[in-house]
């Protein structure tokens, strides 16, 4: 018995060509074309057999990526080098089950853009993709979010007698921490490129108020804090070595303070 053509079919070239897009098994059968003119009619038939497409094995491609905390990163979900067909569909996921909330963008080229990275964003990101050829691939990114180490390249103050010292050009303002000035224990790691500069300051600009500071003067570490009756200065015994990671320990208990200096491992 004759059946109507599939709804998705269409004819081209003045109805002499039948196009069947997105074939399914149900489209199998005998297709007949009848051509008629003044001399009569002729029928041509062709049997179409649509087979289930064999499920191709999924190919897993492992990649690594690294980015500093606070910045962004873009993970590409592109067909592997030499693939004959572009991606048909791509789905991103994180090993925890959810992508960073309100901090990710899915780009038109199937890439994943991550914003304002946090250390908790580290881990495995998966892009499960299907190519138009039927091949399935999984791109597995191992993303490591690294600590952001700030770097400042301020020029040292001019030593010319008629020139004013150049003010600092860059600094980091930390969020407010309730710091007990009379009792604290602080450890800070840094690498100095200049023997003159301010490393840490906490306090107010009002005279006579509590404060603490750590600075470099002629490659000596200077730790200052206020006792109420005046400020106290503790200086390192030796000069620091330029370009070497150093750990400074600042501690105070009442009227007693201590400055320790060691080379970071």
C-alpha positions as CSV (number, residue, x, y, z in Angstrom):
1,X,0.0,0.0,0.0
2,X,1.2,3.5,-0.8
3,X,2.1,5.8,2.1
4,X,2.5,9.5,2.1
5,X,6.0,10.9,2.1
6,X,7.6,11.9,5.4
7,X,6.6,15.4,6.6
8,X,10.3,16.4,6.7
9,X,10.9,15.5,3.0
10,X,11.1,18.2,0.3
11,X,11.5,18.3,-3.4
12,X,14.1,20.4,-5.4
13,X,15.0,21.1,-9.0
14,X,11.4,21.5,-10.2
15,X,10.2,18.5,-8.1
16,X,12.6,16.1,-9.8
17,X,14.7,15.5,-6.7
18,X,13.4,14.2,-3.4
19,X,15.4,15.2,-0.3
20,X,15.1,13.2,3.0
21,X,16.9,15.0,5.8
22,X,17.7,13.4,9.2
23,X,16.9,9.9,8.2
24,X,15.3,7.5,10.7
25,X,14.7,3.8,10.6
26,X,11.0,4.5,10.0
27,X,11.9,6.1,6.7
28,X,12.9,2.8,5.2
29,X,10.8,1.5,2.3
30,X,10.1,1.6,-1.4
31,X,10.1,5.1,-2.9
32,X,8.5,5.5,-6.4
33,X,8.5,8.5,-8.7
34,X,6.0,8.7,-11.6
35,X,6.9,11.0,-14.5
36,X,4.1,11.9,-17.0
37,X,4.1,13.8,-20.3
38,X,2.1,13.7,-23.5
39,X,3.7,10.5,-24.5
40,X,2.7,8.6,-21.4
41,X,3.9,7.8,-17.9
42,X,6.9,6.0,-16.5
43,X,7.6,4.8,-12.9
44,X,11.0,4.5,-11.3
45,X,11.4,3.0,-7.9
46,X,14.2,2.7,-5.3
47,X,14.2,0.8,-2.0
48,X,15.8,2.8,0.9
49,X,17.0,0.8,3.9
50,X,17.9,3.0,6.9
51,X,20.0,1.2,9.5
52,X,20.6,2.0,13.1
53,X,23.8,4.0,13.4
54,X,26.4,2.1,15.3
55,X,27.3,3.7,18.6
56,X,30.9,4.9,18.3
57,X,33.0,4.6,21.4
58,X,33.6,7.8,23.3
59,X,37.1,9.2,23.1
60,X,38.4,10.9,26.3
61,X,41.0,13.7,25.9
62,X,42.7,14.8,29.1
63,X,44.0,18.4,29.3
64,X,45.5,20.6,32.0
65,X,44.9,24.3,32.7
66,X,46.1,26.7,35.4
67,X,45.0,30.3,36.2
68,X,45.5,32.7,39.2
69,X,42.8,33.3,41.7
70,X,40.7,36.4,41.1
71,X,41.1,36.4,37.3
72,X,39.3,34.4,34.6
73,X,40.0,31.4,32.4
74,X,38.5,30.1,29.2
75,X,38.3,26.3,28.5
76,X,37.9,25.4,24.9
77,X,35.6,22.6,23.7
78,X,36.9,22.2,20.1
79,X,37.1,19.1,18.0
80,X,40.4,17.3,18.3
81,X,43.1,18.1,15.7
82,X,42.4,16.3,12.5
83,X,38.7,15.7,13.2
84,X,36.6,15.6,10.0
85,X,33.4,17.0,11.4
86,X,32.6,20.0,13.6
87,X,30.8,19.7,17.0
88,X,27.1,19.2,16.9
89,X,26.4,19.7,20.6
90,X,28.5,20.2,23.7
91,X,27.6,20.1,27.4
92,X,29.8,21.3,30.2
93,X,29.8,20.1,33.8
94,X,32.1,20.2,36.9
95,X,33.0,17.2,39.0
96,X,31.0,18.7,41.9
97,X,27.9,18.6,39.7
98,X,27.5,22.4,39.2
99,X,29.4,25.1,37.4
100,X,30.4,28.1,39.5
101,X,27.2,30.0,40.3
102,X,26.8,33.3,38.4
103,X,30.5,33.2,37.4
104,X,30.5,31.3,34.1
105,X,29.5,32.0,30.5
106,X,28.9,29.5,27.8
107,X,30.3,31.1,24.6
108,X,28.9,30.6,21.1
109,X,31.9,28.4,20.1
110,X,31.1,26.0,22.9
111,X,33.9,27.3,25.1
112,X,33.4,27.8,28.8
113,X,34.5,31.1,30.3
114,X,35.0,31.2,34.1
115,X,35.0,34.5,36.0
116,X,36.6,35.7,39.2
117,X,38.2,32.3,40.0
118,X,38.4,31.0,43.6
119,X,40.5,28.2,45.0
120,X,37.3,26.1,45.3
121,X,36.9,26.2,41.5
122,X,39.8,23.9,41.1
123,X,39.0,20.4,39.8
124,X,37.8,18.5,36.8
125,X,35.7,20.2,34.1
126,X,34.1,18.0,31.5
127,X,32.9,18.9,28.0
128,X,30.9,16.1,26.6
129,X,30.5,16.6,22.8
130,X,29.1,14.9,19.8
131,X,30.4,15.5,16.3
132,X,28.2,15.5,13.2
133,X,30.0,12.4,12.1
134,X,28.6,10.5,15.1
135,X,31.8,10.4,17.1
136,X,31.5,11.2,20.8
137,X,34.4,12.9,22.7
138,X,34.9,14.0,26.3
139,X,37.4,16.8,27.0
140,X,38.5,16.4,30.6
141,X,40.2,19.6,32.0
142,X,42.1,19.4,35.2
143,X,42.0,23.1,36.3
144,X,44.3,24.3,39.1
145,X,43.5,27.7,40.5
146,X,46.7,29.2,41.8
147,X,47.3,31.8,44.5
148,X,47.6,35.2,43.1
149,X,51.0,36.7,44.1
150,X,51.0,40.4,43.7
151,X,54.0,42.1,42.2
152,X,54.9,45.8,42.4
153,X,57.6,47.6,40.5
154,X,57.6,51.0,42.2
155,X,60.5,53.2,41.5
156,X,62.6,54.0,44.6
157,X,62.5,57.6,45.8
158,X,65.0,59.9,44.0
159,X,68.1,60.8,46.0
160,X,68.7,64.0,44.1
161,X,68.6,66.9,46.7
162,X,66.3,69.1,44.6
163,X,63.8,66.3,43.7
164,X,60.9,65.1,45.7
165,X,60.5,61.4,46.5
166,X,58.2,59.6,44.1
167,X,55.1,58.2,46.0
168,X,54.1,54.6,45.7
169,X,52.3,53.7,42.5
170,X,50.6,50.4,43.6
171,X,49.4,48.7,46.7
172,X,46.8,46.2,48.0
173,X,44.2,47.3,50.5
174,X,43.1,44.3,52.5
175,X,39.6,43.9,54.0
176,X,39.3,45.2,57.5
177,X,40.5,42.8,60.2
178,X,40.0,43.5,63.9
179,X,43.6,43.4,65.0
180,X,44.6,43.5,68.7
181,X,47.6,45.8,68.5
182,X,48.8,44.9,72.0
183,X,48.9,41.2,71.2
184,X,49.3,39.7,67.8
185,X,51.3,37.1,65.8
186,X,51.7,37.8,62.1
187,X,53.7,35.9,59.4
188,X,54.3,37.4,55.9
189,X,56.3,36.0,53.0
190,X,57.7,38.3,50.3
191,X,60.5,38.8,47.8
192,X,62.1,42.2,47.6
193,X,63.5,43.7,44.5
194,X,64.3,47.0,46.2
195,X,65.9,47.8,49.5
196,X,63.5,50.6,50.3
197,X,59.7,50.4,50.7
198,X,56.7,49.8,52.9
199,X,55.6,46.1,53.1
200,X,52.7,46.2,55.7
201,X,50.9,48.9,57.6
202,X,47.8,48.8,59.9
203,X,46.5,51.6,61.9
204,X,45.2,55.2,61.7
205,X,46.8,58.4,60.6
206,X,45.9,60.1,63.9
207,X,49.0,60.9,66.1
208,X,49.5,58.7,69.2
209,X,47.1,56.0,68.0
210,X,48.0,52.3,67.8
211,X,49.7,51.1,64.6
212,X,52.1,48.6,63.3
213,X,54.3,48.6,60.2
214,X,56.9,46.5,58.4
215,X,59.2,48.2,56.0
216,X,62.6,47.9,54.3
217,X,65.3,50.6,54.7
218,X,68.7,49.9,53.0
219,X,67.7,46.2,52.9
220,X,67.1,46.1,56.7
221,X,63.7,45.0,57.9
222,X,62.1,47.6,60.2
223,X,59.2,46.5,62.5
224,X,57.5,49.4,64.3
225,X,54.6,49.6,66.7
226,X,53.2,52.0,69.3
227,X,53.5,51.5,73.0
228,X,51.3,54.5,73.9
229,X,54.1,56.6,75.2
230,X,55.9,56.4,71.8
231,X,56.8,54.0,69.0
232,X,59.3,51.1,69.2
233,X,61.6,50.0,66.3
234,X,62.9,46.5,65.9
235,X,65.5,46.0,63.1
236,X,66.8,42.8,61.5
237,X,70.4,42.0,62.3
238,X,71.3,41.4,58.7
239,X,70.4,42.9,55.4
240,X,68.0,40.9,53.2
241,X,69.2,39.3,50.0
242,X,67.6,40.8,46.8
243,X,65.2,38.6,44.9
244,X,65.1,35.9,47.7
245,X,61.8,34.8,49.2
246,X,61.8,35.8,52.9
247,X,59.5,35.0,55.8
248,X,59.1,37.7,58.5
249,X,57.4,37.0,61.8
250,X,55.9,39.9,63.8
251,X,54.7,39.3,67.3
252,X,53.8,41.4,70.3
253,X,52.5,40.8,73.7
254,X,52.0,43.9,75.8
255,X,55.2,45.9,75.8
256,X,57.3,43.0,74.4
257,X,57.8,42.6,70.6
258,X,59.8,40.2,68.5
259,X,60.9,40.2,64.8
260,X,62.1,37.0,63.2
261,X,63.5,36.6,59.7
262,X,64.1,33.4,57.7
263,X,64.6,32.4,54.1
264,X,61.5,30.7,52.7
265,X,61.9,27.1,51.6
